[in-house]
Amino acid sequence: IAIKAGRVDLINMIHTPDRSGNYEFSTPHTRIHQALFRHKTHDDIQNITSIAGSRVALQRYDIATEKLAGRDDFERVMVGSKAEGFLALNSGKVAAFFAGEQPGLYFLREHNLKQVELAATDLFQQDFCFAAKKGDTQIISLLNAELAKLKQSGRYAEILHSWLLSPPSWWQAYRQELLTVVALLVLLVVGFVLWNVQLRRQVRQQLESLHE
C-alpha cells in the first residue's frame, strides 16, 4: 500500500505469482517460513489442519492470510501487527496465531510470553525479496548487483547466519525455569546450613550439660 501510494520506494516482501504483476522484485535475499503458535491450554493444535473450530489470529497482508483464504472452518481474528497477535494469544483471546518463525521466536524471548508455545514450523516457505513499484527496474537492478557482490565475497552468508538463522540458545529458551530451580536450590541449601548450625549448637549444649 505504501509503495502504491508513493510514500516509500522500497520494501521487503514475500514474492508470490500474484504480486509479480504489481511490483518489481529483486532476486531473493532470504527464504523464510511461517510458524503456528498456540496458547498453552490448546495443546490439541499441532498443525494447520487442527486449527479447525478454533479462534485464530491472522496478520493483515501476511502470507498466512493469503494461504488460508479458502478455508472457512475456523474463526479469523485480523490483527495489524505481530505484537498485537502475540499479545492476544498470550491473554487467551485467540487459540493460535501465525507468524514468521524466527521473528516470532525472537518476540517470545524478548517479551517472555509464558502462555505461548510453538505448535508447528516450516510452514508456507517463500522467497523474501526487495520490492519496488512496478516499472522501477533501476533500483532493483542496483540491488541485484549488490546482492551478487555480497554473496561472492562471503559477507552475505555471514550476515545471514548472524541475524536470521541463529536459533535461540538453550539458556535463552529455558532461562526463567532455570533461575526458578536455582533459587529453590539456594533456599534449600541455606535452610540445610541453618538447620545444621542449630543442630550442632544443641549437641554442644547437651555435651556441656553432661560434662557438668
C-alpha positions in Angstrom: 0.0 0.0 0.0 2.8 2.4 0.9 4.6 1.7 -2.4 1.4 2.2 -4.5 0.7 5.5 -2.7 4.3 6.7 -3.3 5.2 7.0 0.4 8.1 4.6 0.1 10.3 3.4 -2.8 11.3 0.0 -1.5 10.1 -2.6 1.0 10.8 -6.2 1.9 8.1 -8.6 0.6 7.4 -12.3 0.0 7.5 -13.0 -3.7 4.3 -14.7 -5.0 3.0 -15.0 -8.6 0.0 -12.8 -7.7 2.3 -10.0 -6.5 4.6 -10.2 -9.5 2.0 -8.3 -11.6 2.0 -5.3 -9.2 5.7 -5.0 -8.1 9.2 -5.3 -9.3 11.1 -7.9 -7.2 14.8 -8.4 -6.6 16.5 -11.8 -6.5 15.6 -13.5 -3.2 17.9 -12.4 -0.3 16.4 -15.0 2.1 13.9 -17.8 2.2 11.6 -17.6 5.1 8.8 -19.7 6.6 5.9 -19.3 8.9 5.2 -21.0 12.2 2.0 -21.7 14.1 2.0 -20.6 17.7 -0.7 -21.7 20.2 -1.9 -20.9 23.7 -0.7 -23.4 26.2 -4.2 -24.5 27.0 -4.8 -25.6 23.4 -2.3 -28.4 23.1 -4.7 -30.1 20.6 -3.5 -27.6 18.0 -0.5 -29.3 16.4 -0.6 -28.4 12.7 -2.6 -26.4 10.2 -5.4 -29.0 10.0 -6.1 -28.9 13.7 -6.9 -25.2 13.8 -10.4 -26.2 12.6 -13.1 -24.9 15.0 -10.6 -22.6 16.8 -10.3 -18.8 17.1 -7.1 -17.9 15.2 -5.3 -14.6 14.8 -4.0 -13.6 11.3 -2.0 -10.6 10.4 -3.3 -8.4 7.6 -1.4 -8.8 4.3 0.6 -11.7 5.8 1.3 -14.7 3.6 -0.6 -17.0 6.0 -3.7 -14.9 5.4 -3.4 -15.4 1.7 -2.7 -19.2 2.0 -5.6 -19.8 4.3 -8.1 -17.5 2.4 -10.0 -20.6 1.1 -10.7 -22.1 4.5 -13.9 -21.4 6.4 -13.6 -23.9 9.2 -12.0 -21.6 11.8 -12.8 -18.1 13.2 -10.5 -15.4 11.9 -9.3 -12.5 14.1 -7.4 -10.0 12.0 -4.6 -8.1 13.7 -2.4 -5.2 12.5 0.9 -6.4 13.8 2.9 -9.3 15.2 2.8 -7.7 18.6 -1.0 -7.4 18.6 -1.3 -11.0 17.6 1.0 -12.4 20.2 -0.5 -10.3 23.0 -4.0 -11.6 22.0 -2.6 -15.1 22.0 -0.9 -14.8 25.4 -4.0 -13.4 27.0 -6.1 -16.2 25.7 -8.3 -14.1 23.3 -7.3 -16.4 20.5 -6.2 -20.1 20.5 -3.5 -19.7 17.8 -1.5 -17.2 15.7 0.5 -17.5 12.5 3.8 -15.5 12.3 7.3 -15.7 10.8 9.1 -18.4 12.7 12.4 -16.6 13.6 10.8 -13.2 14.3 8.1 -14.9 16.3 10.6 -16.8 18.5 12.6 -13.6 18.9 9.5 -11.8 20.1 8.7 -14.5 22.6 12.1 -14.4 24.1 12.2 -10.6 24.3 8.8 -10.3 25.9 8.8 -13.5 27.9 5.3 -14.6 27.0 4.6 -17.5 29.3 1.3 -18.7 27.8 2.6 -19.0 24.2 4.3 -22.0 22.7 5.4 -23.3 19.3 2.9 -25.7 17.6 4.2 -26.2 14.1 7.2 -24.9 12.0 8.4 -24.8 8.3 5.0 -23.5 7.0 4.5 -21.7 3.7 8.2 -21.4 2.7 8.6 -18.4 0.5 11.3 -16.3 -1.2 11.8 -13.0 0.6 12.9 -10.1 -1.7 13.1 -6.4 -2.1 10.1 -5.0 -3.9 9.6 -1.7 -5.7 6.9 -0.1 -7.7 6.1 -1.7 -11.0 8.4 -0.3 -13.7 11.1 0.8 -11.2 13.7 -1.6 -12.6 16.7 0.7 -12.0 16.6 0.3 -8.2 16.0 -3.4 -8.5 19.0 -3.8 -10.8 21.2 -2.0 -8.4 20.1 -4.2 -5.5 20.6 -7.4 -7.5 24.1 -6.3 -8.4 25.0 -5.5 -4.7 23.4 -8.8 -3.5 25.6 -10.7 -6.0 28.7 -8.9 -4.7 27.8 -9.7 -1.1 27.3 -13.4 -1.9 30.5 -13.6 -3.9 32.5 -12.0 -1.0 31.1 -14.3 1.6 29.7 -11.4 3.6 26.1 -12.5 2.7 26.4 -15.8 4.4 28.0 -14.1 7.5 25.1 -11.7 7.7 22.5 -14.4 7.2 23.8 -16.6 10.0 24.4 -13.7 12.4 20.9 -12.2 12.1 18.5 -14.6 10.6 19.4 -18.2 11.2 20.8 -18.1 14.7 18.4 -20.3 16.8 17.7 -19.4 20.4 20.3 -20.8 22.8 19.4 -23.4 25.4 19.9 -20.7 28.1 17.6 -18.3 26.3 14.9 -20.9 25.9 14.8 -22.1 29.5 16.4 -19.3 31.5 13.3 -18.4 33.5 12.8 -22.0 34.5 16.5 -22.5 35.4 16.5 -19.3 37.5 13.5 -20.6 39.4 15.2 -24.0 40.0 18.4 -22.3 41.1 16.5 -20.1 43.5 14.8 -23.1 45.1 18.1 -24.9 45.4 19.7 -21.9 47.1 16.8 -21.8 49.6 17.2 -25.5 50.3 21.0 -25.2 50.9 20.5 -22.1 53.1 17.9 -24.0 55.1 20.1 -27.0 55.5 23.0 -25.0 56.7 20.9 -23.2 59.2 19.4 -26.5 60.4 22.9 -28.0 60.7 24.2 -25.0 62.7 21.2 -25.2 65.1 21.7 -29.0 65.5 25.4 -28.5 66.3 24.5 -25.9 68.9 22.0 -28.2 70.6 24.5 -31.1 70.6 27.2 -28.8 72.1 24.8 -27.6 74.8 23.9 -31.2 75.7 27.6 -32.2 75.9 28.3 -29.3 78.2 25.4 -30.3 80.4 26.8 -33.9 80.6 30.2 -32.6 81.4 28.8 -30.5 84.3 
